[in-house]
Amino acid sequence: MSFPFSKKKTPSAPSEKSSPAGGGREPKKTPRSKYERLPLFAILLYGLFGVSLILYIIMTRSVAFADWFNGSVGAAVRSALSLLTSWIPFSTGEAVILLLPLALFLVLRLAVRRYCGSWRAAFVYVGILFSVVATLFSVFTMGFAAGYRGSALDQKLELDRAPVSAQELYDTAVILIDSINRETEGVGFGEERFSVMPYSLTDMNRHLNEAYDLTVDEYDFITHVDSRVKPVLISEVMSYMHITGVYSFFTGEANINVNFPDYTIPYTAAHEMAHQRGIAREDEANFVAFLVTARSTDPYIRYCGYLNAYEYVASALYRADKELYYKAYAHLNGQVKGEMAAYNDFYDKYRDTTVSQVSGAVNDSYLQSQGTPGTVSYGMVVDLTVAYYKSRD
């Protein structure tokens, strides 16, 4: 019976030249194939993985270390990744995901052609693949993980974050409605009742970078990064998954779903840009997005920031006290009411989908693995918003 990966060679009779008894030299040993040794780069990647694992464990046990790491090493890694990919006009993170099936095919083809000559070569190949996968963990740890383990945003901002009452939600909703109504004067609306962003994504990106510069001047824990928001080609697919944006930690890119109405895009972009700057928790990224958009010199971006914040607060108020919700809602500008109604109509086709349940479960598991409450943390921005306006009284 023959062995599938190796074949024994029948020894030949010794010749005079190779026979030790004949006084000749011993035969040279056949060098081991390069495919049967773990290459140096894989060994180095495993070494980096080991260091990253130690750092990750320390982050989970020391808030002070996580804060220091996030603002120093993490900031450098995120900035470097953003710089490397910002000149590319499309999302490299999306491209990697879309090309993954082809990559897997090529990996299997290479394995069959070069690494199946022996069991040892096959194990080496598997070791190389695992070293590449381990690099994802290393990049995550070095660039982003510390943001989940550092001190909370309310502590950095010296806000008194506490459970909020229906009256406090109402008071905050009224403040936001006043801001929305004021900004609506400079906003144009289209035939479908949606507001229209009066410039390109490139201009929006510039406005947001400028707003972040203003915010960084006030809050030094937000690191400075000149970043470029990337629109996603599969935005329609992301809509069915209920994903408005995503930060690719392995490429340093802020990716946004451009299938959604205009008024959601600047706020979503500011949220993903917050992740680029080390704000990892979802409620905190939402709140930083609100702070940044509210500080913008552009009226449309301010309008979008106030309206998105209001939607979070109004949703919580509706659950707490419907009477107070409608009392506040009555003061909202009619065109804004039309935009919110148009959004509900737009969202109907994406509301209940199987793929959204799957992606939601995956995201929830990931967020919980990082020490957060999960996807419910997105809505916890309400507590921060209420605390912020209470601190300004």
C-alpha positions as CSV (number, residue, x, y, z in Angstrom):
1,M,0.0,0.0,0.0
2,S,1.5,3.3,-1.0
3,F,1.4,6.4,1.3
4,P,-0.4,9.3,-0.3
5,F,2.1,12.1,0.6
6,S,5.5,10.4,0.6
7,K,7.1,7.5,-1.2
8,K,9.9,5.3,0.2
9,K,12.8,5.0,-2.1
10,T,14.3,1.5,-2.3
11,P,18.0,1.8,-1.3
12,S,20.4,0.9,-4.0
13,A,23.5,-1.2,-3.5
14,P,26.5,0.8,-2.2
15,S,29.1,1.7,-4.8
16,E,32.8,1.9,-4.3
17,K,32.8,5.7,-4.2
18,S,30.1,5.9,-1.5
19,S,31.0,2.9,0.5
20,P,32.6,3.7,3.9
21,A,34.3,0.4,3.7
22,G,35.9,1.4,0.4
23,G,37.4,4.5,2.0
24,G,35.2,6.9,-0.1
25,R,33.5,10.1,1.2
26,E,30.1,9.7,2.9
27,P,27.2,10.8,0.7
28,K,25.9,14.4,1.2
29,K,22.7,14.8,3.1
30,T,19.8,16.0,1.0
31,P,18.9,19.5,2.2
32,R,15.4,19.9,3.6
33,S,12.9,21.5,1.3
34,K,12.2,25.2,1.8
35,Y,8.5,24.1,2.0
36,E,9.2,22.1,5.1
37,R,10.5,25.0,7.2
38,L,8.4,27.8,8.8
39,P,9.7,30.9,7.1
40,L,11.2,33.8,9.1
41,F,8.3,36.2,8.5
42,A,5.8,33.7,10.0
43,I,8.0,33.2,13.1
44,L,8.2,37.0,13.5
45,L,4.4,37.3,13.1
46,Y,3.9,34.7,15.9
47,G,6.3,36.7,18.0
48,L,4.3,39.9,17.4
49,F,1.1,37.9,18.3
50,G,2.7,36.8,21.6
51,V,3.6,40.4,22.5
52,S,0.1,41.6,21.5
53,L,-1.5,39.0,23.6
54,I,0.4,40.1,26.7
55,L,-0.4,43.7,26.0
56,Y,-4.1,42.8,25.5
57,I,-4.2,41.1,28.9
58,I,-2.6,44.1,30.6
59,M,-5.2,46.4,28.9
60,T,-8.1,44.4,30.3
61,R,-6.6,44.7,33.8
62,S,-5.4,48.3,33.9
63,V,-7.5,51.3,32.8
64,A,-4.5,53.6,33.2
65,F,-2.3,51.5,30.9
66,A,-5.2,51.2,28.3
67,D,-5.6,55.0,28.3
68,W,-1.8,55.5,27.8
69,F,-1.6,52.9,25.1
70,N,-4.6,54.2,23.2
71,G,-3.3,57.8,23.2
72,S,0.3,56.8,22.2
73,V,1.0,53.5,20.4
74,G,-2.6,53.1,19.3
75,A,-2.8,56.6,18.0
76,A,0.4,56.1,16.0
77,V,-0.8,52.8,14.5
78,R,-4.2,54.2,13.6
79,S,-2.7,57.3,12.0
80,A,-0.2,55.2,10.0
81,L,-2.9,52.9,8.7
82,S,-5.1,55.9,7.7
83,L,-2.2,57.6,6.0
84,L,-1.3,54.4,4.1
85,T,-4.9,54.0,2.7
86,S,-6.2,57.5,2.5
87,W,-4.7,58.1,-1.0
88,I,-6.7,55.1,-2.4
89,P,-10.0,56.3,-3.8
90,F,-11.9,53.2,-2.8
91,S,-12.3,51.2,0.5
92,T,-9.4,48.7,0.7
93,G,-11.2,47.1,3.6
94,E,-14.2,46.4,1.4
95,A,-12.0,45.2,-1.4
96,V,-10.3,42.7,0.9
97,I,-13.7,41.3,2.0
98,L,-15.0,41.1,-1.6
99,L,-11.8,39.4,-2.8
100,L,-11.8,36.9,0.0
101,P,-13.4,34.0,-1.9
102,L,-10.8,34.4,-4.7
103,A,-8.0,34.6,-2.1
104,L,-9.3,31.4,-0.5
105,F,-9.3,29.7,-3.9
106,L,-5.7,30.7,-4.5
107,V,-4.6,29.6,-1.1
108,L,-6.1,26.2,-1.6
109,R,-4.6,25.9,-5.1
110,L,-1.1,26.9,-3.8
111,A,-1.5,24.3,-1.0
112,V,-2.2,21.5,-3.4
113,R,0.6,22.5,-5.8
114,R,3.4,23.1,-3.4
115,Y,2.7,22.0,0.1
116,C,1.1,18.6,-0.2
117,G,4.3,16.7,-0.9
118,S,4.5,15.6,2.7
119,W,2.7,15.9,6.0
120,R,5.5,18.2,7.3
121,A,5.1,20.6,4.4
122,A,1.3,20.6,4.9
123,F,1.7,21.5,8.6
124,V,4.1,24.3,7.7
125,Y,1.6,25.7,5.3
126,V,-1.1,25.7,7.9
127,G,1.4,27.4,10.3
128,I,1.9,30.2,7.7
129,L,-1.8,30.7,7.3
130,F,-2.4,30.9,11.0
131,S,0.5,33.4,11.4
132,V,-1.3,35.7,8.9
133,V,-4.6,35.4,10.7
134,A,-2.8,36.1,14.0
135,T,-1.6,39.4,12.5
136,L,-5.2,40.6,12.5
137,F,-5.3,40.2,16.3
138,S,-2.0,42.0,16.5
139,V,-3.2,45.0,14.5
140,F,-6.5,45.1,16.4
141,T,-4.6,45.1,19.7
142,M,-2.0,47.6,18.7
143,G,-4.4,50.1,17.1
144,F,-7.9,49.8,18.5
145,A,-8.4,47.4,21.4
146,A,-7.3,49.8,24.1
147,G,-10.2,52.1,23.3
148,Y,-12.6,49.6,24.8
149,R,-10.6,49.2,28.0
150,G,-9.8,52.8,28.9
151,S,-11.6,55.3,31.1
152,A,-15.2,56.1,30.2
153,L,-16.0,59.2,28.1
154,D,-18.2,60.7,30.9
155,Q,-15.2,60.7,33.2
156,K,-13.0,62.4,30.6
157,L,-15.7,65.1,30.0
158,E,-16.5,65.3,33.8
159,L,-20.2,64.6,33.1
160,D,-22.6,63.2,35.7
161,R,-23.9,60.2,33.9
162,A,-26.8,58.7,35.6
163,P,-30.2,57.1,34.8
164,V,-32.5,59.8,33.3
165,S,-36.1,60.6,34.0
166,A,-38.8,61.2,31.4
167,Q,-38.8,64.9,32.3
168,E,-35.0,65.1,31.7
169,L,-35.5,63.4,28.3
170,Y,-38.2,65.9,27.5
171,D,-36.0,68.9,28.4
172,T,-33.2,67.6,26.3
173,A,-35.5,66.9,23.4
174,V,-36.8,70.5,23.5
175,I,-33.3,71.9,23.4
176,L,-32.4,69.7,20.4
177,I,-35.6,70.7,18.7
178,D,-34.8,74.4,19.1
179,S,-31.4,73.8,17.6
180,I,-32.9,71.7,14.7
181,N,-35.4,74.4,13.9
182,R,-32.8,77.1,13.9
183,E,-30.5,75.2,11.5
184,T,-33.4,74.2,9.2
185,E,-33.4,77.7,7.8
186,G,-30.2,77.0,5.9
187,V,-31.2,73.5,4.7
188,G,-32.7,72.6,1.3
189,F,-35.3,69.8,0.9
190,G,-36.0,67.7,-2.2
191,E,-39.2,66.4,-3.7
192,E,-39.1,63.2,-1.6
193,R,-39.1,65.3,1.6
194,F,-35.5,64.5,2.4
195,S,-33.0,67.2,3.0
196,V,-30.3,67.5,0.4
197,M,-26.6,67.6,1.2
198,P,-25.4,70.7,-0.8
199,Y,-21.9,69.4,-1.6
200,S,-19.9,66.3,-2.4
201,L,-18.6,63.6,0.0
202,T,-15.2,65.2,-0.5
203,D,-16.4,68.5,0.8
204,M,-18.3,66.9,3.6
205,N,-15.1,65.1,4.6
206,R,-13.2,68.4,4.6
207,H,-15.9,70.0,6.8
208,L,-15.8,67.1,9.3
209,N,-12.0,67.2,9.5
210,E,-12.2,70.9,10.3
211,A,-14.8,70.2,12.9
212,Y,-12.7,67.5,14.4
213,D,-9.7,69.9,14.6
214,L,-11.9,72.3,16.6
215,T,-13.0,69.5,18.9
216,V,-9.5,68.3,19.4
217,D,-8.5,71.8,20.6
218,E,-11.1,71.4,23.4
219,Y,-10.7,67.7,24.2
220,D,-7.1,66.5,24.0
221,F,-8.0,62.9,24.5
222,I,-9.3,62.8,20.9
223,T,-6.2,62.3,18.7
224,H,-5.6,64.4,15.6
225,V,-5.9,62.5,12.3
226,D,-6.4,63.8,8.8
227,S,-8.6,61.1,7.5
228,R,-10.7,60.3,4.4
229,V,-14.2,58.8,4.6
230,K,-14.7,56.0,2.0
231,P,-18.1,55.3,0.4
232,V,-19.0,51.6,0.2
233,L,-19.9,49.9,-3.1
234,I,-22.1,47.4,-1.5
235,S,-24.1,50.0,0.4
236,E,-27.5,48.5,-0.6
237,V,-26.3,45.2,0.9
238,M,-25.3,47.0,4.1
239,S,-28.7,48.5,4.3
240,Y,-30.3,45.1,4.5
241,M,-27.8,44.3,7.2
242,H,-28.7,47.5,9.1
243,I,-25.2,48.8,8.9
244,T,-24.7,52.5,8.2
245,G,-21.0,52.5,8.5
246,V,-18.0,50.5,9.7
247,Y,-14.5,51.2,10.8
248,S,-11.9,48.8,9.2
249,F,-9.4,48.5,12.0
250,F,-7.0,46.6,9.8
251,T,-6.9,49.3,7.1
252,G,-7.6,52.3,9.3
253,E,-10.6,53.4,7.1
254,A,-13.9,54.9,8.0
255,N,-16.4,53.4,5.6
256,I,-20.0,54.7,5.2
257,N,-23.2,53.4,3.6
258,V,-24.2,56.0,1.0
259,N,-27.5,54.3,0.3
260,F,-29.1,55.9,3.3
261,P,-30.7,59.4,3.2
262,D,-28.3,62.4,3.1
263,Y,-29.1,63.6,6.6
264,T,-27.7,60.4,8.1
265,I,-24.4,60.4,6.3
266,P,-22.4,63.3,8.0
267,Y,-23.3,61.9,11.5
268,T,-22.4,58.4,10.5
269,A,-19.1,59.6,9.0
270,A,-18.3,61.5,12.2
271,H,-19.1,58.4,14.2
272,E,-16.7,56.2,12.1
273,M,-14.1,59.0,12.2
274,A,-14.4,58.9,16.0
275,H,-13.3,55.3,15.9
276,Q,-10.3,56.3,13.8
277,R,-9.4,58.6,16.7
278,G,-9.5,56.0,19.4
279,I,-13.1,56.3,20.5
280,A,-14.1,52.6,20.4
281,R,-17.3,52.3,22.5
282,E,-20.4,52.8,20.3
283,D,-22.3,55.1,22.6
284,E,-19.1,57.3,23.0
285,A,-18.5,57.4,19.3
286,N,-22.1,58.5,18.8
287,F,-21.7,61.2,21.4
288,V,-18.4,62.4,19.9
289,A,-20.1,62.5,16.5
290,F,-22.7,64.8,18.0
291,L,-20.1,67.1,19.6
292,V,-18.2,67.3,16.3
293,T,-21.1,67.9,14.1
294,A,-22.5,70.5,16.5
295,R,-19.2,72.4,16.3
296,S,-19.0,72.4,12.5
297,T,-19.0,75.8,10.7
298,D,-21.3,74.2,8.1
299,P,-25.1,74.6,8.8
300,Y,-26.1,71.3,7.1
301,I,-23.7,69.2,9.2
302,R,-24.9,70.9,12.3
303,Y,-28.5,70.2,11.3
304,C,-27.6,66.5,10.7
305,G,-25.9,66.2,14.1
306,Y,-28.8,67.7,16.0
307,L,-31.4,65.7,14.2
308,N,-29.6,62.4,14.7
309,A,-29.1,63.1,18.4
310,Y,-32.8,64.1,18.7
311,E,-33.9,60.8,17.1
312,Y,-32.0,58.8,19.9
313,V,-33.5,61.0,22.6
314,A,-37.0,61.0,21.1
315,S,-37.0,57.2,20.9
316,A,-36.1,57.0,24.6
317,L,-38.7,59.6,25.5
318,Y,-41.4,57.8,23.5
319,R,-40.7,54.6,25.5
320,A,-40.7,56.5,28.8
321,D,-43.7,58.9,28.3
322,K,-45.7,59.1,25.1
323,E,-47.5,62.3,26.2
324,L,-44.3,64.2,26.8
325,Y,-42.9,62.8,23.5
326,Y,-45.8,64.2,21.5
327,K,-45.7,67.5,23.4
328,A,-42.1,68.0,22.3
329,Y,-42.7,66.7,18.8
330,A,-45.4,69.3,18.3
331,H,-42.7,72.0,18.3
332,L,-40.6,70.4,15.5
333,N,-40.3,72.1,12.2
334,G,-42.8,70.7,9.6
335,Q,-40.2,69.9,7.0
336,V,-38.2,68.0,9.6
337,K,-41.3,66.0,10.5
338,G,-41.6,65.2,6.8
339,E,-38.0,64.1,6.6
340,M,-38.4,61.7,9.6
341,A,-41.6,60.3,8.0
342,A,-39.8,59.8,4.7
343,Y,-37.1,58.0,6.5
344,N,-39.6,55.5,8.0
345,D,-41.0,54.9,4.5
346,F,-37.5,54.4,3.1
347,Y,-36.5,52.0,5.9
348,D,-39.6,49.7,5.6
349,K,-38.0,47.5,2.9
350,Y,-34.9,46.9,5.2
351,R,-36.7,46.7,8.5
352,D,-37.1,43.0,9.1
353,T,-34.5,40.9,7.3
354,T,-32.8,37.6,8.2
355,V,-29.4,39.0,7.2
356,S,-29.9,41.9,9.6
357,Q,-30.6,39.5,12.5
358,V,-27.4,37.6,11.7
359,S,-25.2,40.6,11.4
360,G,-26.8,42.1,14.5
361,A,-26.1,39.0,16.5
362,V,-22.4,38.9,15.3
363,N,-22.0,42.6,16.1
364,D,-23.6,42.1,19.5
365,S,-21.3,39.2,20.3
366,Y,-18.2,41.2,19.2
367,L,-19.1,44.2,21.3
368,Q,-19.9,42.1,24.4
369,S,-16.5,40.4,24.0
370,Q,-14.9,43.8,24.3
371,G,-16.6,44.5,27.7
372,T,-19.5,46.6,26.4
373,P,-23.2,45.8,26.8
374,G,-23.5,45.0,23.2
375,T,-25.5,46.6,20.4
376,V,-27.8,48.3,23.0
377,S,-24.8,50.6,23.7
378,Y,-25.6,52.6,20.5
379,G,-28.7,54.0,22.2
380,M,-26.8,54.7,25.5
381,V,-25.7,57.9,23.9
382,V,-28.9,59.3,25.3
383,D,-27.5,59.3,28.9
384,L,-24.4,61.2,27.7
385,T,-26.5,63.8,25.8
386,V,-28.8,64.4,28.8
387,A,-25.8,64.7,31.1
388,Y,-24.1,67.1,28.7
389,Y,-27.0,69.5,28.5
390,K,-27.5,69.3,32.3
391,S,-23.9,70.4,32.8
392,R,-24.5,73.4,30.6
393,D,-27.4,74.7,32.7
